[in-house]
Amino acid sequence: MKGCIRTTVHHGRMTPLGSSYHADLPAEGEVGVTGRTAGAGVLSSNPSRSASAEEIQIATLRFDQEVDGVFACVRKERQISRAGTPYLTVELRDSTGTIRARAFRDADVLAGRFERGELVRVSGRVERFRDELQIALATIARVDGNDADQARFLPTAYRDLDELEGFLEHLAREVYDPGLKELLARLLVEPTLRAEIRRAPCSLPVLGTGSDSGRAGFGRAGAGRSGAHHAYLGGLLEHTVAVATMALELCTLHPRLDRDLLLSSAIVHDLGKTREFTYGAEIERSLEGQLLGHVELGLRLIVAHAPQTLDAERRLALEHCVMLHHGADAGAGQRFASGEALALYRLNTLDAQVKGAFEHGIGR
């Protein structure tokens, strides 16, 4: 069948063919670390040795192990002990899980060296408190996160992003309308935009601290927030490929649909998410994202990249699909004026809700 792409979604990390994959099993009683066992940077069987910052991962921490590493600080609290002295409680995170850390000495001095949401360098020792592992802090201070690999600290897609980019390029080549084809080419050839398409999530991750960890050890991504889905780095690319692939299939079943229009709108419908988020120790909404939203930001990107070969009526039809991809109620009272706009809305909702259901724990 021409234009069909068959994709398989795996809800677990796959081991690359021809490579070895090994992860130390957690020691008995290590119930305080939230997250899955890491598959890289395996620590020595000697728990008391100090691991380097490049090797250390939260999921492999063991009792009485010395710690010296860089983590994301996602919680920071100054508390008072029963003796009336202050102590510092923080929650540290990397891509494998989360763990609490406490400092009972020089709490106020240490607290002044960093803020929540920053990357911090931590040194200390792993202890057990009420059957949970935690780090007894010796030092903690902010570090420059500009050159840090965000995948070490933020939830990431399990799907191979290079493979997904290949699918996206194939789908764009399936558009034959000259104006729409040139629009897609202009969008996908821009290096900065292309990198953001690959990086952006579809929703903000929701951090979890319980023992039921989800994607990348962050709890159930999007749990408790209606409409959250693909809430991890690479989520936008994964969602875009899924919606566009279903659009091709639907056009085979309903040949009266304008194939080029529906496929193009599926590829660009969430493009504004490339400008909706900022990235650091956490994923947050940008000022543009808060004030305008991804739909308006996406429409602006279309206007900025529209070629002269894309006539005004054709561009309006595309913009109409993008405006209503969350439904007529979300489209400033507009009604569906085309079958393509209605189809995009349904396909977007289908992928978002199915993926969101898996992220929220359905079937577990």
C-alpha positions as CSV (number, residue, x, y, z in Angstrom):
1,M,0.0,0.0,0.0
2,K,1.6,3.2,-1.1
3,G,2.7,5.6,1.6
4,C,2.1,3.3,4.5
5,I,4.5,3.1,7.4
6,R,4.2,0.4,9.9
7,T,5.7,1.4,13.3
8,T,5.9,-0.5,16.5
9,V,5.7,1.3,19.8
10,H,7.7,-0.3,22.7
11,H,6.8,0.7,26.2
12,G,10.2,-0.4,27.6
13,R,13.8,0.2,26.7
14,M,15.0,-2.1,23.9
15,T,18.5,-3.5,23.9
16,P,20.4,-2.5,20.7
17,L,21.3,-5.6,18.6
18,G,24.9,-6.5,18.7
19,S,25.6,-4.6,22.0
20,S,25.9,-5.8,25.6
21,Y,23.6,-4.4,28.1
22,H,24.2,-4.8,31.8
23,A,22.7,-3.3,35.0
24,D,23.5,-4.2,38.5
25,L,20.6,-5.3,40.5
26,P,19.7,-3.1,43.5
27,A,20.9,-4.5,46.8
28,E,18.3,-5.8,49.2
29,G,16.5,-3.0,51.1
30,E,17.2,-0.3,48.6
31,V,13.7,1.0,48.5
32,G,14.3,4.7,48.9
33,V,15.6,5.3,45.4
34,T,12.8,6.0,42.9
35,G,13.5,4.8,39.4
36,R,14.7,1.9,37.3
37,T,18.1,0.3,37.4
38,A,20.4,2.1,35.1
39,G,21.9,0.4,32.0
40,A,25.0,2.5,31.8
41,G,27.8,3.6,34.2
42,V,27.6,0.5,36.3
43,L,29.2,1.0,39.7
44,S,31.7,-1.3,41.3
45,S,30.5,-4.1,43.6
46,N,32.3,-2.3,46.4
47,P,29.6,0.0,47.8
48,S,32.0,2.1,49.9
49,R,34.2,3.4,47.0
50,S,33.6,6.8,45.6
51,A,32.2,6.9,42.1
52,S,33.1,9.6,39.7
53,A,30.5,12.2,38.5
54,E,30.5,10.6,35.1
55,E,29.6,7.1,36.4
56,I,27.2,7.8,39.2
57,Q,23.5,7.2,38.7
58,I,20.8,7.3,41.3
59,A,19.3,3.9,40.5
60,T,22.6,2.2,41.3
61,L,23.3,3.9,44.6
62,R,24.0,1.6,47.5
63,F,24.1,1.8,51.3
64,D,27.3,3.4,52.7
65,Q,28.5,4.4,49.2
66,E,30.3,7.7,48.9
67,V,28.7,10.1,46.4
68,D,30.3,12.8,44.3
69,G,28.1,13.7,41.3
70,V,25.9,16.2,39.4
71,F,22.1,16.0,39.7
72,A,19.0,18.1,39.2
73,C,17.6,19.6,42.3
74,V,13.8,19.4,42.1
75,R,12.9,20.1,45.7
76,K,14.5,22.3,48.4
77,E,13.2,22.8,52.0
78,R,14.6,24.4,55.1
79,Q,13.2,22.5,58.1
80,I,13.6,22.6,61.9
81,S,14.6,19.6,63.9
82,R,13.1,18.7,67.3
83,A,16.2,20.3,68.9
84,G,15.3,23.5,67.2
85,T,18.2,23.6,64.8
86,P,17.7,24.1,61.0
87,Y,18.4,21.3,58.5
88,L,18.2,21.2,54.7
89,T,16.2,18.6,52.7
90,V,16.5,18.4,49.0
91,E,15.3,15.9,46.3
92,L,17.8,15.0,43.6
93,R,17.0,13.6,40.2
94,D,18.7,12.1,37.2
95,S,17.3,10.1,34.3
96,T,17.3,6.9,36.4
97,G,15.3,8.1,39.4
98,T,15.1,10.4,42.5
99,I,16.5,10.3,46.0
100,R,16.3,12.6,49.1
101,A,19.3,14.2,50.6
102,R,19.7,16.0,53.9
103,A,22.3,18.3,55.6
104,F,22.2,18.7,59.3
105,R,25.3,20.9,59.6
106,D,25.7,24.3,58.0
107,A,22.2,24.0,56.5
108,D,21.8,27.7,55.9
109,V,25.2,28.1,54.3
110,L,24.6,25.2,51.9
111,A,21.1,26.4,51.1
112,G,22.5,29.7,49.9
113,R,24.7,28.0,47.2
114,F,21.9,26.8,44.9
115,E,18.1,27.0,44.2
116,R,15.5,24.5,43.2
117,G,15.5,23.8,39.5
118,E,19.3,24.1,39.2
119,L,21.9,21.5,38.5
120,V,24.0,20.8,41.6
121,R,27.2,19.0,42.5
122,V,26.7,16.9,45.5
123,S,29.1,15.0,47.8
124,G,28.2,12.9,50.7
125,R,27.4,9.3,51.7
126,V,24.4,7.1,51.2
127,E,22.6,6.3,54.4
128,R,19.4,4.4,55.3
129,F,16.5,6.2,57.1
130,R,13.3,4.5,57.9
131,D,14.1,1.7,55.3
132,E,14.8,4.3,52.6
133,L,18.1,5.3,51.1
134,Q,19.0,9.0,51.4
135,I,22.2,11.0,51.0
136,A,23.8,12.6,54.0
137,L,25.2,15.8,52.4
138,A,28.7,17.1,53.0
139,T,28.6,19.7,50.3
140,I,26.1,20.9,47.6
141,A,26.4,23.8,45.2
142,R,25.1,24.9,41.8
143,V,27.0,24.0,38.6
144,D,26.9,25.5,35.1
145,G,24.3,23.5,33.2
146,N,24.7,25.2,29.8
147,D,26.8,22.3,28.5
148,A,25.1,19.5,30.4
149,D,23.5,16.6,28.5
150,Q,19.8,17.2,29.3
151,A,19.0,13.5,28.7
152,R,20.9,12.8,32.0
153,F,18.4,14.8,34.0
154,L,15.1,14.9,32.0
155,P,12.7,12.2,30.9
156,T,13.5,11.0,27.4
157,A,11.7,9.0,24.7
158,Y,12.3,5.2,24.5
159,R,11.9,5.4,20.7
160,D,15.0,5.9,18.6
161,L,15.0,9.6,17.5
162,D,17.1,9.0,14.4
163,E,14.6,6.4,13.3
164,L,11.7,8.8,14.0
165,E,13.4,11.6,12.0
166,G,13.7,9.2,9.1
167,F,10.0,8.5,9.3
168,L,9.3,12.3,9.4
169,E,11.4,12.9,6.3
170,H,9.6,10.1,4.5
171,L,6.2,11.5,5.4
172,A,7.1,14.9,4.2
173,R,8.2,13.4,0.9
174,E,4.7,12.0,0.5
175,V,3.3,15.5,0.0
176,Y,3.1,16.5,-3.7
177,D,1.3,19.8,-3.6
178,P,4.1,22.3,-4.7
179,G,3.2,25.0,-2.1
180,L,2.8,22.6,0.8
181,K,5.8,20.6,-0.2
182,E,8.0,23.7,-0.3
183,L,6.6,24.8,3.1
184,L,7.6,21.5,4.7
185,A,11.0,21.7,3.1
186,R,11.7,25.2,4.5
187,L,10.6,24.1,7.9
188,L,12.6,20.9,8.1
189,V,15.8,22.3,6.5
190,E,16.2,25.0,9.3
191,P,18.8,23.5,11.7
192,T,17.6,25.2,14.9
193,L,13.9,24.4,14.3
194,R,14.8,20.8,13.3
195,A,16.8,20.4,16.6
196,E,13.8,21.7,18.6
197,I,11.4,19.3,16.8
198,R,13.7,16.5,17.9
199,R,14.0,17.8,21.5
200,A,10.5,19.1,22.5
201,P,8.0,17.2,24.6
202,C,4.2,17.5,24.0
203,S,3.5,18.2,27.7
204,L,5.2,19.1,30.9
205,P,6.4,16.0,32.8
206,V,4.9,15.5,36.3
207,L,7.5,14.4,38.8
208,G,6.8,11.4,40.9
209,T,8.4,10.4,44.1
210,G,6.7,7.2,44.9
211,S,7.9,3.6,44.4
212,D,5.8,3.3,41.2
213,S,8.2,4.9,38.8
214,G,7.3,5.7,35.2
215,R,9.2,6.8,32.2
216,A,12.8,7.6,33.0
217,G,12.1,7.2,36.7
218,F,10.0,10.4,37.0
219,G,6.7,8.9,38.1
220,R,3.8,8.6,35.7
221,A,4.4,11.4,33.3
222,G,1.4,13.6,33.1
223,A,-0.5,11.8,35.8
224,G,-3.3,13.8,37.3
225,R,-3.3,16.3,34.5
226,S,-6.0,16.0,31.8
227,G,-4.6,16.0,28.2
228,A,-1.0,15.4,29.2
229,H,0.8,13.0,26.8
230,H,4.3,12.4,25.4
231,A,5.7,14.3,28.4
232,Y,9.4,13.7,27.7
233,L,12.2,14.8,25.4
234,G,11.5,13.6,21.9
235,G,7.8,13.4,22.6
236,L,6.8,15.9,19.9
237,L,8.7,14.0,17.2
238,E,7.1,10.7,18.3
239,H,3.6,12.2,18.4
240,T,4.0,14.0,15.0
241,V,5.1,10.8,13.3
242,A,2.2,8.8,14.8
243,V,-0.5,11.4,13.8
244,A,1.0,11.8,10.3
245,T,1.2,8.0,9.8
246,M,-2.4,7.6,10.8
247,A,-3.4,10.4,8.4
248,L,-1.9,8.5,5.5
249,E,-3.8,5.4,6.4
250,L,-7.1,7.4,6.8
251,C,-6.7,8.9,3.3
252,T,-6.5,5.4,1.9
253,L,-9.8,4.5,3.6
254,H,-11.4,7.9,2.7
255,P,-10.0,9.0,-0.7
256,R,-12.3,12.1,-0.7
257,L,-10.0,13.6,1.9
258,D,-7.4,16.1,0.5
259,R,-4.3,13.9,1.2
260,D,-1.7,16.6,0.9
261,L,-3.6,19.0,3.1
262,L,-4.3,16.5,5.9
263,L,-0.7,15.1,5.8
264,S,0.9,18.5,5.9
265,S,-1.4,19.7,8.7
266,A,-0.5,16.5,10.7
267,I,3.2,17.3,10.3
268,V,2.9,20.9,11.4
269,H,0.0,20.9,13.8
270,D,2.1,20.9,17.0
271,L,5.0,22.9,15.6
272,G,4.5,25.7,18.1
273,K,5.7,23.3,20.9
274,T,9.2,23.9,19.6
275,R,8.9,27.4,21.2
276,E,6.6,26.5,24.1
277,F,9.2,25.1,26.5
278,T,12.5,25.9,28.2
279,Y,15.0,23.4,29.4
280,G,17.3,23.2,32.4
281,A,17.1,20.9,35.4
282,E,13.4,20.8,34.7
283,I,11.2,21.4,31.6
284,E,9.1,24.6,32.0
285,R,6.9,26.7,29.8
286,S,8.6,29.7,28.1
287,L,7.1,33.1,28.4
288,E,5.8,32.7,24.8
289,G,4.3,29.4,25.7
290,Q,2.5,30.9,28.7
291,L,1.1,34.0,27.0
292,L,0.4,32.7,23.5
293,G,0.2,28.9,23.5
294,H,1.6,26.4,21.0
295,V,-1.3,26.9,18.5
296,E,-0.6,30.6,17.9
297,L,3.2,30.0,18.0
298,G,2.8,27.3,15.3
299,L,0.7,29.6,13.1
300,R,3.4,32.2,13.3
301,L,6.0,29.7,12.2
302,I,3.9,28.8,9.2
303,V,3.5,32.4,8.2
304,A,7.3,33.0,8.6
305,H,8.2,30.0,6.4
306,A,5.4,30.2,3.8
307,P,6.7,30.2,0.3
308,Q,5.3,32.3,-2.6
309,T,4.2,29.0,-4.2
310,L,1.7,28.5,-1.4
311,D,-1.4,30.5,-2.4
312,A,-3.5,32.3,0.2
313,E,-6.5,30.0,0.1
314,R,-4.3,26.9,0.5
315,R,-2.5,28.4,3.5
316,L,-5.8,29.4,5.1
317,A,-7.0,25.8,4.8
318,L,-3.8,24.6,6.5
319,E,-4.1,27.2,9.2
320,H,-7.7,26.2,9.8
321,C,-6.6,22.6,10.5
322,V,-3.9,23.7,12.9
323,M,-6.3,26.1,14.8
324,L,-8.9,23.4,15.4
325,H,-6.7,20.4,16.1
326,H,-7.9,20.5,19.7
327,G,-11.5,20.8,18.6
328,A,-14.0,23.5,17.8
329,D,-14.4,24.5,21.5
330,A,-10.7,25.3,21.7
331,G,-10.7,27.2,18.4
332,A,-12.2,30.5,19.5
333,G,-15.7,29.3,18.6
334,Q,-14.8,28.3,15.0
335,R,-16.6,25.3,13.4
336,F,-15.0,22.6,11.4
337,A,-15.0,23.9,7.8
338,S,-13.3,20.9,6.2
339,G,-13.1,17.1,6.6
340,E,-9.4,17.5,6.9
341,A,-9.7,19.7,10.0
342,L,-12.1,17.2,11.6
343,A,-9.9,14.3,10.7
344,L,-6.8,15.9,12.2
345,Y,-8.7,16.7,15.4
346,R,-9.7,13.1,15.8
347,L,-6.3,11.6,14.9
348,N,-4.5,14.0,17.3
349,T,-7.0,13.1,20.1
350,L,-6.6,9.4,19.4
351,D,-2.8,9.3,19.7
352,A,-2.8,11.7,22.6
353,Q,-5.3,9.8,24.7
354,V,-4.0,6.3,23.9
355,K,-0.4,7.4,24.8
356,G,-1.6,9.4,27.8
357,A,-3.5,6.3,29.1
358,F,-0.3,4.2,28.9
359,E,1.7,7.0,30.7
360,H,-0.9,7.2,33.4
361,G,-0.5,3.5,34.1
362,I,-3.5,1.9,32.3
363,G,-3.0,-1.9,32.1
364,R,-0.3,-2.0,34.8
